[in-house]
Amino acid sequence: MIANACILLIALTGLLSASLVDALGLRLLMQGAFLAACALLLIVGMLRVRRQTPAALRDKGMALIGLALTGVVLVSDVMQGRFEADSYKFVVLFGLMFVASELSATLDFNRLVRRYWMLLAAYTVLVGLAMLLGTGEGLYVQAGDAGPARLAVTGSVTQQGILGATFALLSLTYLMQTRRWSARMAYALLLGAALLIVMLSASRQVILIAVLSLVLVFCSRPWNSRTGVVFRLKILAAACLAVLLFLGFSFAVDDTFYRRLFETSSDAYGSGRLEAMEGWIRQAWEEGQGLGFGYIGRHIDYDTGQLWPHNEFVRFYVEGGWPGAGIIVILFVYPWVSLVPVLRAREGGAVMALAIGCVSIITVQMLLDNVVHNIFRIAFYYLFLGTVAHRARLMVKESGERLQAGQSIASRKAYHSAIHASERP
């Protein structure tokens, strides 16, 4: 009960926009609630430590290595007087990774995903209404010359689009599972609201997240079965329908997303990412690796073109040196390692859909954005992946044991039948 409540509280903090929280003066309250939830989860997890499986030991080892590498950078930053506590907020992820296997046994994942979907539903309805009713110029944002202005009622077009896409993925999953027409209509309406947010947010990262999620879903079923073939045909049909809806919405309602994808100049398409990455890497080589966590944030200069690198591998290498590079490699590998048993267990339904969505979001944002900028949302992703992966590993193990037991019983029956047959005159 406590673990479920804490995880949902973390998920809720990940939905709140920074601009809204600051406007209401709730920043300290939200941070305190987040840290309290994480602390309770760590306590619950540590109290439940029992005999460990090899996979759980591996995950704990990854977390401990990440903490050790963080300690190396921390000592350097403290000794040189450049320590910033806010720049080390990613440490929370290692703590949650360490206790994920212990927390798994306390969770009902279907209920957890359902409640997360309900939180996203409330978010989608509120943001969708704000988008439809919002007309002020202050609601629009434009990053340099990289395409037309976009509607950002929460202050972040990327977060809007990602949360809208996550809700769309879960709603589509529930829509395909239900047989009641009233429920299908409700899911379809909510799915439409989510797609409206995605289209008006016009974040190109969402396209990459959707493509990666589609590939993972496409490969999640066995290749040598009829059900797998039918499932993939449905996925391809859904993808074609999504393209048609995208084009229809672009030509008939709002073409912002279309213009950002196809009419942005080649020089502005990357929003200065490649130039920024090159500049920061060059500076790291000239001044020495490991400039200290938080260095890039303190030295961003839009006038000279020193932009945010929008790549976590570059940022962690520049700020943390080779230990920083090791930290981000661990944070990159862990979600994929966690996804493998979920796919092997063929969990299906909304649980697997959310796991795939989490991995896709982390991967794309790690390569093209700042994945720990919204530590509240990312912490939920890592915690969910770590816990559901442990449950999936147990499911695979139990399935293998049942299969082995069935084969053993069948072989014993065959053996006794052969004995009886040989004893007959």
C-alpha positions in Angstrom: 0.0 0.0 0.0 2.8 2.5 1.0 4.8 1.6 -2.1 1.9 2.1 -4.4 1.0 5.4 -2.9 4.6 6.7 -3.1 5.0 5.6 -6.7 1.8 7.4 -7.7 2.9 10.5 -5.8 6.1 10.4 -7.8 4.1 10.0 -11.0 1.9 12.9 -10.1 4.9 15.2 -9.5 6.1 14.3 -12.9 2.9 15.6 -14.5 3.1 19.1 -13.0 4.8 21.7 -15.1 7.6 23.8 -13.7 5.9 27.1 -14.7 2.7 26.2 -13.0 4.4 25.0 -9.8 6.5 28.2 -9.7 3.4 30.4 -10.4 1.6 28.8 -7.4 4.7 28.9 -5.2 4.7 25.1 -4.7 8.2 24.3 -5.8 9.5 23.5 -2.3 6.4 21.5 -1.5 6.6 19.4 -4.6 10.3 18.7 -4.1 9.7 17.8 -0.5 6.9 15.4 -1.4 9.1 13.8 -4.1 12.0 13.3 -1.7 9.7 12.0 1.0 8.2 9.5 -1.4 11.7 8.3 -2.6 12.9 8.0 1.0 9.9 5.9 2.0 10.5 3.6 -1.0 14.1 3.2 0.0 13.2 2.4 3.6 10.5 -0.1 2.5 12.9 -1.7 0.0 15.8 -2.0 2.5 13.5 -3.6 5.1 12.4 -6.2 2.5 16.0 -7.3 1.4 16.1 -11.0 1.3 17.9 -13.6 -0.8 18.9 -12.1 -4.1 18.5 -13.5 -7.6 21.4 -13.1 -10.0 19.5 -10.4 -12.0 18.7 -8.5 -8.8 22.4 -8.6 -7.8 23.3 -7.3 -11.2 20.9 -4.4 -10.9 22.2 -3.6 -7.5 25.8 -3.8 -8.8 24.9 -1.3 -11.5 23.4 1.1 -9.0 26.5 0.8 -6.7 28.9 1.4 -9.5 26.9 4.4 -10.6 27.0 5.7 -7.0 30.8 5.1 -6.8 31.4 7.0 -10.0 29.2 9.8 -8.8 31.3 9.9 -5.6 34.5 10.3 -7.7 33.0 13.4 -9.4 31.5 14.7 -6.2 34.9 14.7 -4.4 36.5 16.5 -7.3 33.7 19.1 -7.4 33.9 19.7 -3.6 37.7 20.0 -3.6 37.5 22.6 -6.4 34.6 24.5 -4.8 32.1 24.0 -7.6 29.6 21.6 -6.0 25.9 22.2 -6.8 23.4 19.9 -5.1 20.8 20.4 -7.8 23.1 19.0 -10.4 23.3 15.7 -8.6 19.6 15.0 -8.5 20.1 12.0 -10.8 21.6 10.1 -7.8 17.9 9.4 -6.8 17.7 7.0 -9.8 20.5 4.8 -8.5 18.7 4.5 -5.1 15.5 3.5 -6.8 17.4 1.0 -9.0 18.9 -0.6 -5.9 15.6 -1.4 -4.2 13.5 -2.1 -7.3 13.5 -5.8 -6.9 12.3 -5.6 -3.3 9.5 -3.2 -4.1 8.3 -5.4 -7.0 6.5 -7.9 -4.7 4.4 -5.1 -3.1 2.9 -3.9 -6.4 -0.1 -4.7 -8.4 1.1 -3.6 -11.8 -2.2 -3.7 -13.7 -3.8 -1.5 -11.0 -0.7 0.8 -10.9 -0.8 1.3 -14.7 -4.5 1.9 -14.6 -4.2 4.6 -11.9 -1.3 6.2 -13.8 -3.6 6.2 -16.9 -6.2 8.0 -14.8 -3.7 10.7 -13.8 -2.8 11.1 -17.5 -6.4 11.3 -18.4 -7.0 14.2 -16.0 -3.8 15.9 -17.4 -4.9 15.3 -21.0 -8.4 16.8 -20.4 -7.1 19.9 -18.6 -4.3 20.5 -21.1 -6.5 19.8 -24.1 -9.1 22.3 -22.9 -6.4 24.9 -22.2 -5.1 24.4 -25.8 -8.5 24.8 -27.3 -9.3 27.9 -25.2 -5.9 29.5 -25.1 -5.3 32.4 -27.5 -2.7 34.6 -25.8 0.6 35.1 -27.4 2.4 34.2 -24.2 1.2 30.6 -24.7 3.2 30.2 -27.8 6.9 29.3 -27.9 9.5 29.3 -30.7 13.0 28.0 -30.5 15.1 30.3 -32.7 14.4 29.8 -36.4 13.5 26.1 -36.1 10.0 26.3 -37.5 6.7 27.9 -36.5 5.6 28.9 -33.0 3.9 26.1 -31.0 1.2 26.1 -28.3 2.8 25.4 -24.9 0.1 25.8 -22.2 2.3 24.0 -19.6 5.5 25.8 -20.5 7.2 22.8 -22.2 6.1 21.6 -25.6 8.3 18.5 -25.3 6.7 17.4 -22.0 3.3 18.1 -23.3 3.9 16.0 -26.4 5.5 13.1 -24.5 2.8 12.9 -21.9 0.2 13.1 -24.6 1.9 10.3 -26.5 2.1 8.1 -23.4 -1.5 8.6 -22.7 -2.4 7.8 -26.4 -0.4 4.6 -26.2 -2.1 3.4 -23.0 -5.6 4.5 -24.3 -5.1 2.7 -27.6 -4.0 -0.5 -25.6 -7.2 -0.3 -23.5 -9.3 0.4 -26.5 -8.0 -2.7 -28.2 -8.6 -4.8 -25.1 -12.2 -3.8 -24.2 -15.3 -5.2 -25.9 -17.9 -2.8 -24.6 -18.9 -0.2 -27.1 -19.5 2.5 -24.4 -15.9 2.0 -23.1 -14.6 2.0 -26.7 -16.2 5.3 -27.3 -14.8 6.8 -24.1 -11.3 5.5 -24.9 -11.6 6.8 -28.5 -12.5 10.3 -27.3 -9.6 10.4 -24.8 -7.3 9.1 -27.5 -8.4 11.9 -29.8 -7.7 14.5 -27.0 -4.2 13.0 -26.5 -3.5 13.1 -30.2 -4.6 16.8 -30.3 -2.0 17.6 -27.6 0.6 15.8 -29.6 -0.2 17.6 -32.8 -0.4 21.1 -31.3 2.8 20.5 -29.3 4.6 19.6 -32.5 7.6 18.1 -30.8 9.8 16.1 -33.2 11.0 14.0 -30.4 7.5 12.5 -30.1 7.8 11.2 -33.7 11.1 9.4 -32.8 9.6 8.0 -29.6 6.5 6.8 -31.5 8.7 5.1 -34.2 10.9 3.4 -31.6 7.9 2.2 -29.6 6.3 0.9 -32.8 9.4 -1.1 -33.6 9.6 -2.6 -30.1 5.9 -3.5 -30.1 6.2 -4.9 -33.6 9.0 -7.2 -32.3 7.3 -8.2 -29.0 5.4 -11.1 -30.4 6.8 -14.5 -31.6 7.6 -14.6 -35.3 6.6 -18.2 -36.0 2.9 -18.0 -34.9 -0.3 -17.1 -36.6 -1.2 -14.7 -33.8 2.1 -12.9 -34.2 1.5 -12.4 -37.9 -2.1 -11.1 -37.2 -0.8 -8.8 -34.5 1.9 -7.3 -36.8 -0.7 -6.7 -39.5 -2.8 -4.8 -37.0 0.2 -2.7 -36.0 1.0 -1.9 -39.6 -2.7 -0.9 -40.2 -2.6 1.3 -37.1 0.6 3.0 -38.3 -0.9 3.7 -41.8 -4.1 5.1 -40.1 -1.9 7.3 -37.9 -0.1 8.7 -41.0 -3.5 9.4 -42.7 -4.8 11.1 -39.5 -1.6 13.2 -39.3 -1.9 14.4 -42.9 -5.6 15.0 -42.6 -5.2 17.1 -39.4 -2.3 19.0 -40.9 -4.2 20.0 -44.1 -7.6 20.6 -42.5 -7.0 21.9 -39.0 -3.4 23.0 -38.1 -0.2 22.5 -40.1 2.3 23.5 -37.4 3.6 19.9 -36.9 3.8 19.3 -40.6 5.7 22.5 -41.2 8.2 21.7 -38.4 8.8 18.3 -40.0 9.0 19.1 -43.7 9.4 22.9 -44.1 12.2 23.7 -41.6 15.5 24.6 -43.2 18.2 22.0 -43.0 20.4 24.5 -41.0 17.8 24.9 -38.3 16.4 21.4 -38.2 18.6 20.3 -35.4 17.9 23.5 -33.4 21.7 24.0 -33.0 22.3 20.7 -31.3 25.2 19.5 -33.4 27.0 22.8 -33.1 26.5 23.0 -29.4 27.7 19.4 -28.9 30.9 20.1 -30.9 31.5 23.3 -29.0 31.2 21.8 -25.5 33.4 18.7 -26.5 36.1 21.1 -27.8 36.0 23.1 -24.6 36.3 19.9 -22.5 39.3 18.9 -24.5 40.9 22.3 -24.1 40.2 22.9 -20.4 40.3 19.3 -19.3 37.6 16.7 -18.8 35.3 16.9 -15.8 34.4 20.6 -15.6 32.0 19.8 -12.8 28.3 18.9 -12.8 26.3 22.1 -13.5 29.1 23.7 -15.5 27.1 23.8 -18.8 24.1 25.3 -17.2 26.2 28.1 -15.7 27.9 28.9 -18.9 25.1 28.8 -21.5 25.4 31.9 -23.7 22.7 32.3 -26.4 24.5 35.3 -27.9 27.7 33.4 -28.7 25.9 30.2 -29.6 26.9 28.2 -26.5 23.6 26.4 -26.3 22.5 23.4 -24.2 24.0 20.3 -25.9 20.7 18.3 -25.8 22.7 15.1 -25.5 23.3 13.5 -22.1 26.4 11.6 -23.2 28.0 14.8 -24.2 26.9 16.7 -21.0 28.0 14.0 -18.6 31.3 13.6 -20.4 32.0 17.3 -20.4 30.9 17.9 -16.8 32.0 14.6 -15.2 34.8 13.4 -17.4 35.2 9.6 -17.9 33.4 8.9 -14.6 30.5 11.0 -15.8 30.5 9.0 -19.1 30.3 5.8 -17.1 27.3 7.2 -15.1 25.3 8.0 -18.2 26.2 4.6 -19.8 24.7 2.9 -16.8 21.6 5.0 -16.9 21.2 4.2 -20.6 21.8 0.5 -20.3 19.5 -0.1 -17.3 16.2 0.6 -19.0 17.0 -1.7 -21.9 18.2 -4.5 -19.6 14.9 -4.1 -17.7 12.8 -4.3 -20.9 14.2 -7.6 -22.1 12.5 -9.8 -19.5 9.2 -7.9 -19.9 9.3 -8.8 -23.6 10.3 -12.4 -22.9 7.5 -12.8 -20.4 5.1 -11.5 -23.1 3.4 -9.5 -20.4 1.1 -7.9 -23.0 -1.5 -5.3 -22.4 -1.0 -1.9 -20.8 1.9 -3.0 -18.6 4.1 -3.9 -21.5 2.9 -0.9 -23.5 4.0 1.5 -20.7 7.4 -0.3 -20.3 8.0 0.1 -24.0 7.0 3.7 -23.9 9.3 4.4 -20.9 12.3 2.9 -22.6 11.6 4.8 -25.8 11.2 8.1 -24.0 14.4 7.7 -22.0 16.4 6.7 -25.1 15.2 9.5 -27.3 15.5 12.2 -24.6 19.0 10.9 -23.6 20.2 11.4 -27.1 18.3 14.6 -28.0 17.5 16.3 -24.8 18.1 16.5 -21.0 16.7 13.3 -19.5 17.1 14.3 -15.9 15.8 17.8 -16.3 12.4 16.5 -15.1 13.7 14.1 -12.5 10.2 13.6 -11.2 8.9 12.0 -14.4 12.1 10.1 -15.2 12.3 8.7 -11.7 8.8 7.1 -12.2 10.0 5.6 -15.5 13.1 4.0 -13.9 11.2 2.8 -10.9 8.5 1.2 -13.0 10.9 -0.5 -15.3 13.0 -1.9 -12.5 10.1 -3.3 -10.6 8.2 -4.7 -13.5 11.4 -6.3 -14.9 11.8 -8.2 -11.6 8.3 -9.5 -11.8 8.7 -10.5 -15.4 11.9 -12.5 -14.6 10.0 -14.4 -11.9 7.2 -15.1 -14.5 9.7 -16.4 -17.0 11.4 -18.6 -14.3 8.1 -20.0 -13.1 7.0 -20.7 -16.7 10.2 -22.6 -17.3 9.9 -24.6 -14.1 6.3 -25.6 -15.0 7.4 -26.6 -18.5 10.3 -28.6 -17.1 8.0 -30.3 -14.5 5.5 -31.1 -17.3 8.3 -32.7 -19.4 9.6 -34.6 -16.4 6.1 -36.0 -15.7 5.6 -36.9 -19.4 9.0 -38.7 -19.5 8.2 -40.7 -16.3 4.9 -41.7 -17.8 6.6 -42.8 -21.0 9.2 -44.7 -19.0 6.7 -46.6 -17.0 4.6 -47.3 -20.1 7.7 -48.8 -21.7 8.4 -50.9 -18.6 4.9 -52.3 -18.6 5.0 -53.0 -22.3 8.2 -55.0 -21.9 6.8 -57.0 -19.1 3.8 -58.2 -21.1 4.2 -61.8 -22.4 
